[in-house]
């Protein structure tokens, strides 16, 4: 029966980071994972290049019942620390829009380097192990798996969330946490396309992509929007989905770099048809779909104040009411998880079960699109790995 100081359930980004930090301190570590190889979603995240972190970091980019819970972990691991880790593994990186940091090489190399680092430090990896039960007992924990029993003095839950099931996401970790007495905030898919009713007015625009400012839940994001046959997608929609709630609306400014009124009042615009003027700054199909019928064929100088206002609202404050969001199969992440009120933010240890730690996607902390969720996995795993007592 394998025994160790620490049993880490889940060998994804959070679990590997935790194992690496704990083993570097001389603790014996067993890593269990249901998959055949460690790394979780790392090899396929970010289009296979892993958006490992973001230069703009802080609790403002996270949400949950207590988003400030992540503040200590984010202070403990800065974006530059993640970049140094990537560089130390001989992996080149690049900065993309909005401060996103990606590997310039296949992300499977990063996953492999982390796993090799853990092995070099003495961690024991037990693949293809489905955890059935975690039982606190005198002196530690008994972990019952499909391949036998493991005992450890401390136990770390790092089994991820049910988002992206085709990449291995399940609610197994949440079920274990509930069985141990923890409250779990129900899952809600985020970072996912927003679906529109079949009769929505912009349904004919599938395939059009452009930069916009989108507002949802009181927050605005500037990024690219993609119209699809079922609604809206692209980075702008995915960011808005994190704050959208059923029954709510999203507001889109299709010309975020242009002040209201500036287009209609520009020199020479008065002699142009409204349709022609808009087609100069956006795709013609979008211009035709946004323009009120009684405005489209009029010269802009002929538009009444009421018409101008309607046109401005259509272009700069187009309100859409989604009928839903893409499910967990479409979601890059999901909100929800183990209630942060039951965890210590300085160690990630359970306040209910001494010696139990919960990290990564399992916690009710979800980041915005752009490397924030992977950074949270690194940061929370590091904090736990450094906090577990010898």
C-alpha positions in Angstrom: 0.0 0.0 0.0 1.7 3.3 -1.1 2.1 5.9 1.6 3.4 9.4 1.6 3.4 12.7 3.4 1.0 14.1 0.7 -1.5 12.5 -1.7 -2.5 14.9 -4.5 -5.6 13.8 -6.3 -5.3 15.2 -9.9 -2.2 15.8 -11.9 -3.3 18.8 -13.9 -1.7 22.3 -13.7 -2.6 22.9 -10.0 -1.7 19.4 -8.9 1.7 19.4 -10.7 2.6 22.8 -9.3 1.6 21.7 -5.8 3.6 18.5 -6.1 6.6 20.3 -7.4 6.6 22.9 -4.6 6.0 20.3 -1.8 8.6 17.8 -3.1 11.2 20.6 -3.4 10.8 21.0 0.4 11.6 17.4 1.0 8.0 16.0 1.4 7.1 12.7 -0.1 4.4 13.0 -2.7 2.0 10.7 -4.5 0.2 12.1 -7.5 -2.9 10.2 -8.6 -4.7 10.9 -11.8 -7.5 9.2 -13.8 -5.7 9.9 -17.1 -2.9 7.9 -18.6 -0.5 10.9 -18.6 -0.2 13.9 -16.3 -0.8 17.5 -17.4 -4.6 17.6 -17.5 -5.8 20.3 -20.0 -2.4 21.9 -20.3 -1.4 20.2 -23.6 -4.6 21.4 -25.4 -5.2 24.7 -23.7 -4.8 27.9 -25.6 -5.1 26.2 -29.0 -2.3 23.9 -28.0 0.1 26.7 -27.0 -1.1 27.3 -23.4 -2.0 30.8 -22.3 0.1 30.4 -19.2 -0.5 33.8 -17.6 -1.4 37.4 -18.2 0.7 40.5 -17.5 -2.4 42.3 -16.1 -3.1 40.4 -12.9 -5.3 40.9 -9.8 -8.5 39.9 -8.1 -10.5 42.2 -10.4 -10.0 39.6 -13.2 -11.6 36.9 -11.1 -15.1 36.2 -9.9 -17.0 33.9 -7.4 -18.8 34.5 -4.1 -15.5 35.9 -2.7 -13.2 37.0 -5.6 -10.8 38.7 -3.1 -10.0 35.2 -1.8 -7.4 34.8 -4.6 -5.5 38.0 -3.6 -2.8 36.3 -1.5 -2.1 33.5 -4.0 -1.8 36.1 -6.8 0.6 38.1 -4.7 2.6 35.0 -4.1 3.0 34.1 -7.8 3.4 37.0 -10.2 3.1 36.7 -14.0 6.9 37.2 -14.2 7.4 34.1 -12.0 5.4 32.0 -14.5 7.4 33.4 -17.4 10.6 32.5 -15.5 9.3 28.9 -15.0 8.6 28.6 -18.7 12.0 30.0 -19.6 13.7 27.6 -17.2 12.2 24.7 -19.1 13.7 26.0 -22.3 10.4 27.0 -23.7 10.1 30.3 -25.6 7.1 32.5 -25.1 5.3 35.5 -26.6 3.0 38.3 -25.5 -0.2 38.6 -27.4 -3.1 41.1 -27.1 -4.4 42.2 -23.7 -1.2 41.0 -21.9 -1.8 37.3 -22.7 1.4 35.2 -22.5 1.5 32.0 -24.6 4.1 29.3 -25.2 5.6 29.5 -28.6 6.0 25.7 -28.6 3.4 23.0 -28.2 2.0 23.1 -24.6 2.5 19.4 -24.2 6.2 20.2 -23.7 5.4 22.4 -20.7 3.2 19.6 -19.2 6.0 17.1 -19.8 8.6 19.3 -18.2 6.5 19.8 -15.1 5.9 16.1 -14.8 9.6 15.3 -15.3 10.4 17.9 -12.6 8.1 16.2 -10.2 9.6 12.8 -10.9 13.1 14.2 -10.5 12.1 15.5 -7.1 10.9 12.0 -6.1 7.1 12.3 -6.6 5.4 9.0 -7.3 2.8 9.2 -10.2 0.0 6.7 -10.2 -1.9 7.1 -13.5 -5.3 5.6 -14.4 -6.5 5.8 -10.8 -10.1 6.8 -10.3 -10.6 8.0 -6.7 -13.7 6.5 -5.2 -13.5 7.7 -1.6 -11.4 9.9 0.7 -11.6 8.9 4.3 -10.0 11.0 7.2 -8.5 8.7 9.8 -6.1 8.9 12.6 -2.8 10.3 11.4 -4.1 11.3 7.9 -6.2 10.0 5.0 -7.1 6.8 3.3 -7.7 7.3 -0.4 -9.6 4.4 -2.0 -9.1 4.1 -5.7 -10.0 1.6 -8.5 -6.4 0.4 -8.4 -6.0 0.0 -4.6 -5.7 2.1 -1.5 -3.2 5.0 -0.8 -2.5 6.5 2.6 -1.1 10.0 3.3 -0.7 12.4 6.1 -2.2 15.2 4.0 -4.5 15.2 1.1 -4.9 17.7 -1.8 -8.0 17.8 -4.0 -6.9 19.0 -7.5 -9.4 17.2 -9.7 -10.6 20.2 -11.7 -14.2 21.1 -12.7 -16.8 19.6 -15.0 -16.1 22.2 -17.7 -14.7 20.9 -21.0 -15.6 17.2 -20.4 -14.1 16.1 -23.7 -10.7 17.1 -22.3 -11.3 15.1 -19.1 -13.4 17.6 -17.0 -15.6 15.9 -14.4 -17.4 16.8 -11.1 -15.6 13.9 -9.3 -13.6 16.3 -7.1 -16.7 18.3 -6.1 -18.4 15.0 -5.2 -15.5 14.1 -3.0 -15.5 17.5 -1.4 -19.2 17.3 -0.6 -18.7 13.8 0.9 -16.1 15.4 3.2 -18.7 18.0 4.4 -17.8 21.0 2.1 -20.4 23.2 0.4 -20.1 23.3 -3.4 -21.4 26.3 -5.4 -23.3 24.8 -8.4 -21.6 24.8 -11.8 -22.4 27.5 -14.3 -20.7 27.4 -17.7 -18.6 30.5 -18.5 -16.2 31.6 -21.2 -18.7 30.2 -23.6 -20.7 31.4 -26.6 -23.9 33.2 -26.0 -27.0 31.8 -27.7 -29.7 33.9 -29.3 -33.4 33.2 -30.1 -34.0 31.9 -33.7 -35.7 35.2 -34.6 -33.1 37.6 -33.3 -32.5 40.6 -35.6 -28.9 39.9 -36.4 -29.3 36.2 -37.2 -28.1 36.7 -40.9 -24.6 37.8 -39.9 -22.9 34.4 -39.3 -19.2 34.6 -40.2 -18.8 38.3 -39.6 -16.1 39.2 -37.0 -15.1 42.6 -35.8 -13.7 44.4 -32.7 -16.4 45.7 -30.3 -17.0 46.9 -26.8 -19.4 44.5 -25.0 -21.0 45.2 -21.6 -22.4 42.5 -19.4 -23.1 42.5 -15.7 -21.9 46.1 -15.3 -18.5 45.4 -16.8 -17.3 46.2 -20.3 -14.7 44.4 -22.5 -13.1 45.4 -25.8 -12.2 42.5 -28.0 -13.3 40.6 -31.2 -16.8 39.5 -31.6 -17.9 36.7 -34.0 -21.4 36.2 -35.2 -22.4 32.5 -35.5 -25.5 30.7 -36.7 -26.6 30.3 -33.1 -25.6 33.7 -31.6 -22.3 35.4 -30.7 -18.9 34.0 -29.9 -15.3 35.2 -30.1 -13.3 36.6 -27.2 -15.7 39.4 -26.5 -18.7 37.1 -26.1 -16.7 34.6 -24.0 -15.7 37.4 -21.6 -19.2 38.7 -21.4 -20.6 35.2 -20.7 -18.7 35.1 -17.4 -21.0 37.9 -16.0 -24.2 37.2 -18.0 -27.1 35.6 -16.2 -30.3 34.0 -17.7 -32.8 36.7 -18.5 -30.1 39.4 -18.7 -28.9 41.4 -21.6 -25.6 42.4 -23.2 -24.9 45.7 -24.9 -22.6 46.1 -27.8 -20.8 49.1 -29.2 -19.8 48.2 -32.8 -17.6 51.3 -33.1 -15.8 51.4 -29.7 -13.1 53.8 -31.0 -15.6 56.4 -32.2 -17.5 58.7 -30.0 -21.2 59.0 -30.3 -22.1 61.5 -32.9 -18.6 61.7 -34.4 -19.4 59.6 -37.4 -22.6 61.5 -38.4 -21.0 64.9 -37.8 -17.8 64.2 -39.6 -17.0 66.5 -42.5 -18.6 65.4 -45.7 -20.9 62.8 -44.1 -24.1 64.8 -44.6 -24.2 64.2 -48.3 -23.8 60.4 -47.9 -26.7 57.9 -47.4 -26.6 56.5 -43.9 -26.1 53.0 -45.4 -23.1 54.2 -47.3 -21.6 56.0 -44.4 -21.8 53.0 -42.1 -20.5 50.6 -44.7 -17.2 52.6 -44.7 -16.6 51.6 -41.0 -18.2 48.2 -40.7 -19.2 45.2 -42.9 -22.1 46.1 -45.2 -24.2 43.2 -44.0 -23.8 44.5 -40.4 -24.6 48.0 -41.4 -27.8 46.9 -43.2 -28.9 44.8 -40.2 -28.3 47.6 -37.7 -29.9 50.5 -39.7 -33.5 51.3 -39.0 -35.4 51.0 -42.4 -36.5 54.6 -42.5 -32.9 55.8 -42.1 -31.0 53.5 -44.5 -31.8 55.3 -47.7 -31.7 58.9 -46.4 -28.8 61.2 -46.5 -27.4 61.7 -43.0 -28.1 65.5 -43.3 -31.8 64.7 -43.7 -32.1 62.6 -40.6 -34.3 63.9 -37.8 -33.0 64.1 -34.3 -35.1 61.0 -33.4 -33.6 59.1 -36.4 -30.1 60.1 -35.4 -30.7 58.9 -31.8 -32.0 55.5 -33.1 -29.1 55.1 -35.4 -26.6 56.0 -32.7 -28.2 53.5 -30.3 -28.2 50.8 -32.9 -24.5 51.3 -33.6 -23.1 52.2 -30.1 -25.6 50.6 -27.7 -27.2 47.6 -29.4 -29.0 45.6 -26.7 -29.3 41.8 -27.2 -31.1 39.4 -24.9 -29.4 35.9 -25.1 -31.6 32.9 -24.6 -28.8 30.9 -23.0 -25.1 30.1 -22.9 -23.2 27.2 -24.5 -23.2 24.3 -22.1 -20.2 22.8 -20.2 -19.1 21.0 -23.4 -18.5 24.5 -25.0 -17.2 26.2 -21.9 -13.5 26.8 -21.3 -14.3 27.1 -17.6 -17.2 27.0 -15.2 -18.1 29.2 -12.3 -18.8 27.4 -9.0 -16.8 25.0 -6.8 -15.9 24.5 -3.2 -17.1 27.5 -1.1 -14.1 29.8 -0.4 -15.6 30.6 3.0 -14.6 27.1 4.0 -11.0 27.4 2.9 -7.9 29.3 4.2 -6.7 31.7 1.5 -3.1 31.7 2.9 -2.7 27.9 2.6 -5.7 26.5 0.7 -6.4 24.2 3.6 -9.9 23.2 4.5 -11.4 24.9 7.6 -13.6 21.9 8.1 -11.2 19.0 7.6 -7.6 19.5 9.0 -5.0 18.3 6.5 -7.2 18.6 3.5 -6.4 21.1 0.8 -8.4 22.3 -2.2 -6.8 24.0 -5.2 -7.3 25.1 -8.8 -10.6 24.7 -10.7 -12.1 22.9 -7.7 -12.4 26.2 -5.8 -15.2 28.8 -6.4 -12.7 31.1 -8.1 -12.9 31.6 -11.9 -10.8 33.8 -14.0 -11.6 35.8 -17.1 -10.5 34.7 -20.5 -6.8 35.4 -21.1 -4.6 33.1 -19.0 -6.2 33.8 -15.7 -7.5 30.4 -14.9 -4.2 28.7 -15.7 -2.5 31.3 -13.5 -4.9 30.6 -10.7 -4.0 26.9 -11.0 -0.3 27.6 -10.7 -0.8 30.1 -7.9 -3.1 28.1 -5.7 -1.1 24.9 -6.3 2.1 26.8 -5.2 0.5 28.2 -2.1 -0.7 24.8 -1.0 2.6 23.1 -1.8 4.5 25.6 0.2 2.1 25.6 3.2 1.7 21.9 3.9 3.6 21.2 7.1 6.6 18.8 7.1 
